[in-house]
């Protein structure tokens, strides 16, 4: 007969409830802090909804009214160096963390609001209204609140999007040998998101001090949690990853606090992540000042039952029962909180002269329109004084080296000279340098800074982003193939690329993303793309692409020095190419934003990059046309060398853009458009382009070759340019 043995989870799963004894044992200061924070946050949210009702909040107003107990209970014991991030409904978490910071964890309910705390309320409200004095200069609004100095890493409009970033911060805390922790807040919907589950797995495998805090408010917008999962006890997700978890009543702030203290002990002692599920209830709809019952997906009876369990009432009633406060004292706390938040609003508003009886935002508080693009990227001042070199023109002693060895060599030199540099990605620590040898020897020399990750692009890309935002580390994230970036598109484009600008333009995001174009290697439609065109039309990224080993060294060093995220493109066709590199020198940079004229000419300007540089040089010699071949090297719109391009166009009056990959995601599309706009009067004919076809390359050798551009296609492209010559000017 079949034998059956029950299996047990490797981690505990606990439901924690408070007793009367717990309330008696709680310190009066703790309860005073709780009551003060709860009322400050509640009154703040009421003012936000009031302003939203007046049409003064541009965009959503995701109120946390009803959910304050989870945030206050879990954050009240955290120090400034502990960190949090959260989701689009994050006012309560942000305020709890910042109030803790400015009050040093001590509120006086008899004099609740200090000048520093008043400033917090006003700056937070200003941010939600989109004003210049806000924490993110008005760019973040309701959904993107960040204040690094208080340990508030940033709330996030993408469901589950901030969780991988929190893991990166937790890794940095552990690597710095602190006992600090990170708490990532998200709702019931996010527990079904891949990035959250990927991050749970990674955090457990690496024992990161990260708390996954689930605010289970039962509804997404209007869909009940029971409709979307067969296990509505959401903390059960932790068991599949060996993570201990707590389920707690989020309407009881003391219960949340006690669960968090147990979880803190686990994390601070190096035992890894935790999951806490707090059952809470948002009193209003997903967005705005109306209850869910007004939209028909909740009943008034259900809402009334939850309101009877209001966390503000719970703490006040317990304090009254313990003789710590009377009703008049509670009423005073409420009045102080309301007065402070109304004062914050009054500082930002004035009577509307065009609408008697109504208010408007003071016009002088809006950001200046000229600020719109400031901070998309940094100003590159960090490169000032760098040692630069044009290695192909340098006359010093040289060593012949394979391209792939230059990749490994420059990363090795960077890691040796700068212990902030961390390398992470799939299989990079095995196979003697990953699948191509690009990280050869690194894992043995730097075992704690070469991190072989699970197959989880969302998680490890976001983890790298969190490391970068921590400011203490400079991650180099490897995507084995560029097509895999679509798996991690949220982290790459919504999070890492937008982070600096979205949160006000001040905070650096020093991250390098390496990937290899593998067109021609037979790996088919999902491994071979050239991502340059996608990144060039996405905000925040810089892009470099080297065609020789020596230039790769200089471009990688520049990428590592920049305070922006940089895509470093490689090509498998180049990996085995030999080239001269400066002898015993891995420390120079290619001059920022400088292209390289690889062949001078007067008849046409050929603009290209990566392996197509050598193919273009070959094609030009075959045609006999006197073409100028320019290796762009810096590809993004903020770094491209318009000076060199302009001089060449004014000399040749004809342009051919050469790239290898598919037409649809082409880099040349935006570049041709920009050239037409800038240099139309200097062109004898429209900009010509060489690229692959519409289809992504197939496995079939014949069909793959038909899908991408090579020397033959470049020759044909040059012939088209030659046929369109309009004569010398």
Secondary structure, DSSP 8 states (H G I E B T S, - for coil): ---------SS-EEEE---HHHHHHS-HHHHHHHHHHHHHHHHHHHHHHHHHHTT-S-S-----TT-HHHHHHHHTT--TTSEEEE-SS-HHHHHHHHHHHHHTT---TTS---HHHHHHHHHHHHHHTTBTTSTTTTSSTTT---BGGGTEEEE-SSTTTTHHHHHHHHHHHHHTT----EEEEEEGGGGGSHHHHHHHHHHHHHT--EEEEEEE-SBSSS-BGGGT-S---GGGGGGGGT-EEEEEETT-HHHHHHHHHHHHHHHHTT---EEEEEE---SS-SSSSS-GGGGTSS-HHHHHHHHTT-HHHHHHHHHHHTTS--HHHHHHHHHHHHHHHHHHHHTTEEE-TTSTT-EEE-GGGB--GGGTTTTSS--SGGGTT--B--TTT--S-EEEEEHHHHHHHHHHHHHHH-TTEEEEETTTTSTTTTTTTTTTTHHHH-TTTEEE--S-HHHHHHHHHHHHHHSS-EEEEEESSGGGGGTTHIIIIIIITTHHHHTTS-S----EEEEEE-TTSS--TTT----HHHHHTSTT-EEEE-SSHHHHHHHHHHHHHSSS-EEEEEEHHHHT-EEEEETT----B--TT--EEEE--SSEEEEE-TTHHHHHHHHHHHH---EEEEE--B-STTT--HHHHHHHHHHH--EEEE--S-STT-SHHHHHHHHHHHHGGG-SS--EEE---SS---SSHHHHHHHS--HHHHHHHHHHHHHT-----
